[in-house]
Amino acid sequence: MFKMEINVVEKNKFEYTVNICIPASRVDELVEQEFGSVVKMAHVPGFRPGKAPRSVLEARYLSYVLDQVKQKLFEESSDQAMRQHELKMLSPPHVELGQLQRGKEFAYTMNVYVKPALEPCGYEGIAIQRFNVALTDDDIHEAVEKIRRGIARYQPIPEGEQAQQGDRVHCDLRPIMVQGEPVAEEWRATDPIVLDQQSTRSEAVDQLLGIRVGELRQITTDLQTPDADPSGQNGWSVELLVKKIDRPILPTDEEFCAMVGIEGKEDGIAQIRQKVTEHLSDEVQRVVHHHLKSQVYKAILQANPLDLPDGLIHDRLEQMVEDKKQYLAKQGENWQKFWPDEQSMKDFFFGHARDSLAGTFLMMAIGEKNGMKPGKEIIESYLDHGNFNNSPQQRQEAEAYIWQNIHQEDKQQASDFMVGLIESEVTRWIVDHAHVTDESISYEMLKQRLSEEPKRNQ
């Protein structure tokens, strides 16, 4: 550690300006060290290794050496300044280093976003609604049959016959209204539409039942994107021209088992039911936890309003938009199908980016205040309260997955993963100290309740 001048100016609780001035003696010391390394590796025509005159070496390598020294000075001085003033950066600093010269001080300014010192309140004794969901045989049966329908073969229906539940409609479409506003767009092909009345697009499916090949029909619905806007301005209308209708041919039990990889086993369907039951149980746990977390977020945001810097919100928004694009791509969807341009997409997610960022800061502060810090203890607590169906193997697999993510090469993703674990534990702690109203509902009712909430927050 070396002496340097550090001047820290607090712009707000999230943002600081740090002015650093490094003495010329330290600059020259590192320049000499770097030149020593260059001398050992330098290959200068006409001279044996390590025998080239200093003037020749400087003429060839001075620019390189000064750039290397400048970067090293920045790394060691910025780290020292942050530790000395007990500031924790949330993201890489915004800095312009300028030029470095031998025999002169090296000064620079960096603007940093830091982890704020917060004292949240109003999170104990809040009112929470908790769903208790008991899966039934009918729920398991429907889930199994949905998988069966998903791997069915299709064949065209007879000419003139009407489309019915389960059919797959191939069509071209032309949007005529988006978010309640008329639009003029060209006809384009679209992915086949499966007429599943239990899908998130059941309103549109209902309007397609009974349609025939060659028929032109206008479809209107309140769904504008996969993320319903609570403003209510989500209506869209399209014209559809049906080109083909396929009907599913469901596989027999034997074919079904073979197609999902358990061929030749007498209890194949029973095994499928068991795996589906485990999957649905995990899904229910995740959904119920998300519902609890959403209520916790809402309560702490109302009790602790934060004025976040635009730059922090922008960073979160950029990441959120990119994540959404990748998610849609994995689903075989193009984000431009739902938003006309990237700015519209950002406008849509801005409020969620702001609230999720503020919520994370508050949840982490509550965690620290109650002894929930990154490390082995928080992982053990998460595993202890997890739903692993009393299976040691599932717990071991979950623990291995956690440690794999924490020790991944991408440090930011590893940090985000740990933050997620802490938020889960903070949610559990707040719920344990809340006024909880339990409500027993069916699996179907759970899905219906959640479909009525703003999907962008899920």
NORBELLIN-V297666 format. One record per helix or strand of 2 or more residues. SS is the DSSP state (H for helix, E for strand). FROM is the first residue (numbers start at 1). TO is the last residue. If there is no record, write none. Layout:
[[SS	FROM	TO] [SS	FROM	TO]]
//
This chain:
[[E	4	12] [E	15	22] [H	24	41] [H	54	84] [E	94	95] [E	106	114] [E	127	133] [H	137	150] [E	153	156] [E	168	178] [E	181	182] [E	188	189] [E	193	194] [H	202	208] [E	216	221] [E	236	249] [H	253	259] [H	268	303] [H	310	330] [H	335	337] [H	342	369] [H	376	384] [H	392	406] [H	411	432] [E	435	441] [H	443	451] [H	455	457]]
//
